[in-house]
Amino acid sequence: MADGTKAIRMHDALNDSERKHPLLAVGAVNALAAHVAAEAGFDALWVSGLEVSAASGLPDANVLGPRDLSDVVASLGRVSDLPVIVDIDNAGGSGRTAERFAYDLMRAGAAAVCVEDSAYPKCNSFAAHREQTLAERDLLCEQVRRVRKVAGDELVVVARTEALIAGEDLAAAIVRAEAYAEAGADAVLIHSKDVTGEQARVIGGAWSHHVPLVSVPTAFPDLSAAELGEAGFRLCIYANQLSRAALAGMRTAARQFRHGGIFRSTVAGSLAEVGDLMRVGEPEALSCV
């Protein structure tokens, strides 16, 4: 169910000049991940196109539709009250499809959507087998306006430019980001894959618009959230780390079983208790093992 109050609270937090630390969002592909994120004290959840695609055995290439993402949003809402930000990629490549994504996700309970200016069909920002290409700037401006028309203030709209990923310079990226802000975006994300993190610092210093900045520090994990906050970012999205941790953990557990013939917690790979798993969907559940 739509809950515009979460969007309003997120908007207010993003624009709170007194806040000393950026908001922290983490990727949650299912209720298990949302449960862990809430326990750890994150401020928001991120529904990643890459994570949802991988969990479904699909490529990260505009194969997901609004229903796929809405189902994930609904499952997160069963176990957590944290606001949910949904990665809608390029929103299907048109203004009409952006309206559909916004309407369906708002009804499912999302607090925010992030729409980007990659050309349709999208290419993952970190792909080495394909090159990122950009849509026309005016298209994303139209999509932002259409999302705003459908959702009003019940969705925070994050506009993301892939200009730096596609090889454009910072000046071109800033021009795009400013256009998206003027079109009605509540926040902007200038994506970077510079592993040193220096480009992120430069982005923060170069941004002078009143609309807040968002960072996805996948490529530069050594730059802390506190440092990103000092650089001028109001929201940091850790987009896929929990899925990567889960994948690594599952591989460790599977290898241990094939080597020793039993599943048990070890220093190399710990297993949560059965009751821990039961209580994600039934908080009062008790386990006998």
C-alpha positions in Angstrom: 0.0 0.0 0.0 1.2 3.5 -0.8 2.6 5.4 2.2 3.5 8.9 1.2 4.7 9.7 4.7 7.8 7.6 4.2 8.6 9.6 1.1 8.1 12.9 2.9 10.3 11.7 5.8 13.0 10.7 3.3 12.7 14.0 1.5 13.0 15.9 4.7 16.0 13.9 5.9 17.8 14.4 2.6 17.3 18.2 2.9 18.2 18.4 6.6 21.1 20.8 6.7 21.7 20.0 10.4 22.2 16.3 9.7 25.9 15.4 10.3 25.9 12.0 8.5 24.5 10.9 5.2 21.5 8.5 5.1 22.6 4.9 4.5 20.7 2.6 2.3 21.6 -1.0 1.5 20.5 -3.4 -1.2 17.8 -5.9 -0.1 16.7 -8.4 -2.6 14.3 -10.2 -0.3 12.8 -10.1 3.2 15.8 -11.9 4.7 18.1 -9.1 3.6 15.6 -6.5 4.7 15.5 -8.1 8.2 19.3 -8.0 8.4 19.5 -4.4 7.2 16.9 -3.3 9.8 18.8 -5.1 12.6 22.0 -3.4 11.5 20.5 0.1 11.7 20.4 1.2 8.0 18.2 4.1 7.2 16.6 2.7 4.0 16.5 -0.3 1.7 17.5 -0.3 -2.0 15.9 -2.7 -4.5 18.7 -3.2 -7.0 18.0 -4.1 -10.6 21.2 -6.2 -10.6 20.3 -8.1 -7.4 16.7 -8.8 -8.4 17.9 -9.9 -11.9 20.6 -12.2 -10.6 18.2 -13.7 -8.0 15.8 -14.5 -10.9 18.6 -15.9 -13.2 18.1 -13.0 -15.6 20.6 -10.6 -17.1 20.7 -7.0 -15.9 19.4 -5.7 -19.2 15.9 -4.3 -18.8 14.4 -7.7 -18.5 12.6 -6.9 -15.2 9.2 -5.3 -15.3 7.2 -3.3 -12.7 5.6 -6.4 -11.2 8.9 -8.1 -10.6 10.1 -5.1 -8.6 6.7 -4.6 -6.9 6.7 -8.1 -5.5 10.1 -7.5 -3.9 8.9 -4.2 -2.4 5.9 -5.9 -0.9 8.0 -8.6 0.6 10.3 -6.1 2.2 7.4 -4.3 3.7 6.3 -7.5 5.6 9.4 -7.4 7.8 10.6 -3.8 7.8 9.2 -0.3 8.1 12.3 1.2 6.4 11.6 3.3 3.3 12.3 1.5 0.1 14.2 3.0 -2.8 13.7 1.1 -6.1 16.2 1.1 -8.9 14.1 1.3 -12.1 17.1 1.6 -14.4 16.0 3.7 -17.4 12.3 3.0 -16.6 11.8 1.0 -19.8 13.1 3.7 -22.1 10.0 6.0 -22.5 7.9 8.4 -20.6 4.9 6.1 -20.6 6.8 3.2 -19.2 8.2 5.5 -16.5 4.6 6.4 -15.5 3.8 2.6 -15.2 6.8 2.0 -13.0 6.0 4.9 -10.8 2.3 4.0 -10.4 2.8 0.3 -9.7 5.8 0.8 -7.3 4.0 3.6 -5.4 1.0 1.3 -4.9 3.3 -1.5 -3.7 4.7 0.7 -1.0 8.0 2.2 -2.4 9.1 5.5 -1.0 11.4 6.4 -3.8 12.5 5.5 -7.3 15.8 6.0 -9.1 15.7 6.5 -12.8 18.9 6.8 -15.0 19.8 8.1 -18.4 21.3 4.9 -19.8 20.1 4.1 -23.3 17.5 1.3 -23.8 18.3 -1.6 -23.4 20.4 -0.8 -20.3 24.0 -2.0 -19.7 25.3 -2.6 -16.2 27.6 0.2 -15.2 30.4 -2.2 -14.4 30.1 -4.4 -17.4 33.3 -5.2 -19.3 31.6 -7.0 -22.2 29.5 -4.1 -23.3 29.8 -0.3 -23.3 27.4 2.1 -21.6 25.6 4.4 -23.9 23.4 7.4 -23.0 19.8 8.3 -23.7 19.0 11.9 -24.8 19.0 14.2 -21.8 15.5 15.4 -22.7 14.1 11.9 -22.3 15.1 11.6 -18.7 13.8 15.0 -18.0 10.5 13.9 -19.5 10.5 10.7 -17.4 11.2 12.7 -14.2 8.3 15.0 -15.0 6.0 12.1 -15.7 6.9 10.3 -12.5 6.3 13.5 -10.6 2.9 13.9 -12.3 1.8 10.4 -11.4 3.2 10.3 -7.8 3.2 13.9 -6.6 5.0 14.0 -3.3 4.4 10.3 -2.6 7.6 9.2 -4.2 11.1 10.7 -3.9 12.6 10.9 -7.3 16.3 10.3 -7.7 17.7 11.0 -11.1 20.9 9.3 -12.0 23.3 10.1 -14.8 25.7 7.5 -16.3 27.7 10.2 -18.1 31.0 9.5 -16.4 30.4 5.7 -16.9 30.0 6.3 -20.6 33.2 8.3 -20.8 31.9 11.9 -20.7 33.7 14.5 -18.6 32.5 15.9 -15.3 31.3 19.1 -16.9 28.9 17.2 -19.2 27.7 15.1 -16.2 27.0 18.2 -14.2 25.0 19.7 -17.0 22.9 16.6 -17.2 22.4 16.4 -13.4 21.4 20.0 -13.3 18.8 19.5 -16.0 17.3 16.6 -14.1 17.1 18.6 -10.9 15.3 21.4 -12.8 12.9 18.9 -14.2 11.8 18.0 -10.7 14.2 15.4 -9.3 14.5 15.4 -5.5 18.1 14.2 -5.6 20.7 13.4 -8.2 23.3 10.7 -8.5 26.3 11.2 -10.7 27.6 7.6 -11.0 31.3 6.9 -10.9 33.5 3.8 -11.3 36.8 5.5 -10.3 38.2 3.0 -7.8 40.3 5.6 -6.0 37.2 7.5 -4.9 38.8 10.8 -5.9 36.3 11.4 -8.6 33.5 11.2 -6.0 35.2 13.9 -4.0 35.5 16.1 -7.1 31.8 15.6 -7.8 30.9 16.7 -4.3 33.1 19.8 -4.7 31.7 20.7 -8.1 28.0 20.4 -7.2 26.5 23.7 -6.3 22.8 23.0 -6.9 20.5 22.9 -3.9 19.2 19.5 -4.8 21.1 16.9 -2.7 23.7 14.5 -4.0 23.6 10.7 -3.8 26.5 8.3 -4.0 26.7 4.6 -4.9 30.3 3.7 -3.8 30.4 0.2 -5.2 33.7 0.9 -7.0 35.4 2.8 -4.2 34.6 0.9 -0.9 37.5 2.3 1.0 35.9 5.8 1.0 33.8 5.7 4.1 30.2 7.0 4.5 31.6 9.7 6.8 34.1 10.9 4.2 31.3 10.9 1.5 29.2 13.0 3.9 32.1 15.4 4.3 32.4 15.6 0.5 28.8 16.7 0.2 26.7 13.5 -0.3 23.4 13.2 1.6 22.6 9.6 0.8 25.0 6.6 0.3 23.6 3.5 -1.3 25.4 0.2 -0.8 23.7 -1.4 -3.7 24.6 -5.1 -3.8 26.9 -5.9 -0.9 24.5 -8.1 1.1 23.8 -10.3 -2.0 27.6 -10.6 -2.6 28.1 -11.6 1.0 25.3 -14.1 0.8 26.7 -15.6 -2.4 30.2 -15.9 -0.9 28.7 -17.4 2.3 26.6 -20.0 0.4 29.7 -21.1 -1.6 31.7 -21.5 1.6 29.0 -23.6 3.3 28.5 -25.7 0.1 32.2 -26.4 -0.2 32.5 -27.3 3.5 29.6 -29.8 3.1 31.1 -31.4 0.0 34.5 -31.7 1.8 33.3 -32.9 5.2 29.8 -34.3 4.6 28.0 -32.2 7.2 26.7 -28.6 7.6 28.0 -27.0 10.7 29.2 -23.6 11.9 33.0 -23.0 11.7 35.3 -20.1 11.9 35.5 -20.1 8.1 31.7 -20.2 7.6 29.1 -19.6 10.3 25.5 -20.7 10.0 22.6 -18.8 11.5 20.4 -20.8 13.9 17.2 -22.4 12.4 15.1 -20.4 14.8 16.8 -17.2 13.4 15.5 -18.1 10.0 12.0 -18.9 11.3 11.7 -15.6 13.1 12.2 -13.5 10.0 8.6 -14.2 9.0 7.2 -15.1 12.4 8.9 -13.1 15.1 7.5 -15.2 18.0 8.6 -18.5 16.5 10.7 -20.9 18.6 13.0 -23.6 17.3 13.9 -27.0 19.0 17.3 -27.2 17.2 
